[in-house]
Amino acid sequence: MLHASGIHLARGGRTVLHDVDLTARTGQVVGVIGPNGSGKTTLLRTLYDALTPQAGAVVVDGTPVRDLSRQEVARRVAVVAQEPESELPITVLETVMLGRLPHRPALARPRPGDHAAAHAALDHVRARHLAGRLVSRLSGGERQRVLVARAIAQDAGHLLLDEPTNHLDIRFQHEILQLVRGLAATTVVTLHDLNLAAHYCDAVLLLDAGRVVAAGPPAEVLAPAVLAPVYGVAVHRTELDGRLHLLFSPDPCPPAEPPTDPHPGPETDT
Ligand SMILES: Nc1ncnc2c1ncn2[C@@H]1O[C@H](COP(=O)(O)OP(=O)(O)OP(=O)(O)O)[C@@H](O)[C@H]1O
């Protein structure tokens, strides 16, 4: 279980999170959605103690994250962050093996179980064939799958993912989120695609300008009346095969067209 309460966080002299609460119960997948700059990444980074809020607390399985060492945090929380591309000559397998570091003393050599966990994680994301490749030479989508594999190999009870579907084609977007759903981990995932949030999240938290606008089951939060004012688009909701689907159009209130005259008279100069 992951619980954040009363998170207030300022950056560059500006408040970017205002009194934010988030709860991910054991085994749940919680989606954090909201427009660009609404605070999704900032909230995620606060959850794993990469950012320290001015007020509020994050508690992981009953322990305040602030009271945990870096290694203890890494044993409990795996992160797939938006990482800048690296030119380091490191292979895919070596990258995934990094996920095993929190499970052994500093400088200790990897054990056979570490290799097995790394290979199993690569199998999970269907990337075993990439094991020997340099990460710097992968496509964006291949790289993203490797980062998810590293988080799986970390075998933490909690998983935080920042836009994990970035760079992925439609099939892999669904595959990665299906896979995340299938893990036993308590998960918080930021997503821009609201239909993916509808399909894969047990609960959704909608942020706007650093404030929680709505939180709860997808069917409640992903409602046109909730989303339209936040995103500034028209939202239409429908159901297909028992699943909620959202459709968007750019202008919520198109300016009223002047009525067309079915019998226009000849133009006259005045
Ligand atoms: N290092 C920083 N210094 C100052 N302000 C920052 C910093 N990083 C982010 N911000 C601001 O914090 C706010 C929230 O940013 P954040 O990246 O959390 O939003 P987001 O919802 O993840 O956005 P996006 O959907 O565009 O990725 C934005 O207004 C952003 O400009």
The ligand as an SDF file (V2000), in Angstrom:
LIG
                    3D

 31 33  0  0  0  0  0  0  0  0999 V2000
   12.8880   21.8020  -11.9080 N   0  0  0  0  0  0  0  0  0  0  0  0
   11.8030   22.5830  -11.9200 C   0  0  0  0  0  0  0  0  0  0  0  0
   11.8350   23.8550  -11.4820 N   0  0  0  0  0  0  0  0  0  0  0  0
   10.7590   24.6350  -11.4800 C   0  0  0  0  0  0  0  0  0  0  0  0
    9.5330   24.2270  -11.8910 N   0  0  0  0  0  0  0  0  0  0  0  0
    9.4390   22.9740  -12.3480 C   0  0  0  0  0  0  0  0  0  0  0  0
   10.5550   22.0820  -12.3900 C   0  0  0  0  0  0  0  0  0  0  0  0
   10.1460   20.9010  -12.8870 N   0  0  0  0  0  0  0  0  0  0  0  0
    8.8360   21.0470  -13.1640 C   0  0  0  0  0  0  0  0  0  0  0  0
    8.4190   22.2880  -12.8500 N   0  0  0  0  0  0  0  0  0  0  0  0
    7.0520   22.8100  -12.9880 C   0  0  0  0  0  0  0  0  0  0  0  0
    6.1850   22.0360  -12.2060 O   0  0  0  0  0  0  0  0  0  0  0  0
    4.9150   21.9170  -12.8480 C   0  0  0  0  0  0  0  0  0  0  0  0
    4.5210   20.4670  -12.9130 C   0  0  0  0  0  0  0  0  0  0  0  0
    5.4440   19.8010  -13.7740 O   0  0  0  0  0  0  0  0  0  0  0  0
    5.3370   18.2450  -14.0450 P   0  0  0  0  0  0  0  0  0  0  0  0
    6.4980   17.8490  -14.8820 O   0  0  0  0  0  0  0  0  0  0  0  0
    5.1240   17.5500  -12.7550 O   0  0  0  0  0  0  0  0  0  0  0  0
    3.9790   18.1820  -14.8880 O   0  0  0  0  0  0  0  0  0  0  0  0
    3.3680   16.9770  -15.7080 P   0  0  0  0  0  0  0  0  0  0  0  0
    1.9240   16.9230  -15.3840 O   0  0  0  0  0  0  0  0  0  0  0  0
    4.1540   15.7410  -15.4860 O   0  0  0  0  0  0  0  0  0  0  0  0
    3.5740   17.5140  -17.1890 O   0  0  0  0  0  0  0  0  0  0  0  0
    3.7070   16.7590  -18.6080 P   0  0  0  0  0  0  0  0  0  0  0  0
    2.3710   16.1260  -18.8770 O   0  0  0  0  0  0  0  0  0  0  0  0
    3.9790   17.8990  -19.5420 O   0  0  0  0  0  0  0  0  0  0  0  0
    4.8250   15.7770  -18.5250 O   0  0  0  0  0  0  0  0  0  0  0  0
    5.0480   22.5800  -14.2120 C   0  0  0  0  0  0  0  0  0  0  0  0
    4.4820   23.8690  -14.1340 O   0  0  0  0  0  0  0  0  0  0  0  0
    6.5420   22.6610  -14.4120 C   0  0  0  0  0  0  0  0  0  0  0  0
    6.8840   23.7960  -15.1950 O   0  0  0  0  0  0  0  0  0  0  0  0
  1  2  1  0
  2  3  1  0
  2  7  2  0
  3  4  2  0
  4  5  1  0
  5  6  2  0
  6  7  1  0
  6 10  1  0
  7  8  1  0
  8  9  2  0
  9 10  1  0
 10 11  1  0
 11 12  1  0
 11 30  1  0
 12 13  1  0
 13 14  1  0
 13 28  1  0
 14 15  1  0
 15 16  1  0
 16 17  2  0
 16 18  1  0
 16 19  1  0
 19 20  1  0
 20 21  2  0
 20 22  1  0
 20 23  1  0
 23 24  1  0
 24 25  2  0
 24 26  1  0
 24 27  1  0
 28 29  1  0
 28 30  1  0
 30 31  1  0
M  END
$$$$
